[in-house]
């Protein structure tokens, strides 16, 4: 028996709701896991919330502007966003490991800089083996070891890489949802 337009519409809405709910929950909740795992960019305060908002804005843009794009377009975006996702994931891990440290006294994570201050550089290797050892000697005050502009630059690079990671995740998931939605709409029963 043929379905009425209303029945078909109800099925599409149900499918979209379940798939979209899963996708949005996965992507938006993922950065909030940073509150527990502490792997997000250490600056600014509230990075998980900022990340969730950026992801939500990305989803809105995808659903608004890509809903009528071709399957070929969706496939291309899926491939590109997947590669950006993988690249940004590994580059973020590298940057996170190389340019952050935990202050043992507070257990808070801070960002190192790119450029060591000249007066600290002069003490390496005579007094300190490396900038990290100088950091421990300065009670973990990063601004005493690295140039302030380089600390700010490192913070921005970490934050940008973190956001690119989650934007590409949102694009990947959102494009997948839109492609599956179109397939569902076009599939005859």
Buried (B, 14 or more C-beta within 10 A) or exposed (E): EEEEEEEBEEBEEEBBEEBBEEBBEEBBEBBEEBEEEEBBBBBEEEBBEBBBEBBBEBBEEBBEEBEEBEEEBBEEBBEBBBEBBEBBBEBBEEBBEEBBBEBEEEEEBBBBBBBBBEEBEEBBEEEBEEBEBBBEBBEBEBEBBBBEEBBBBBBEBBBBBBBBBBBBBBBBBBBBBBBBBBEBEEEEE
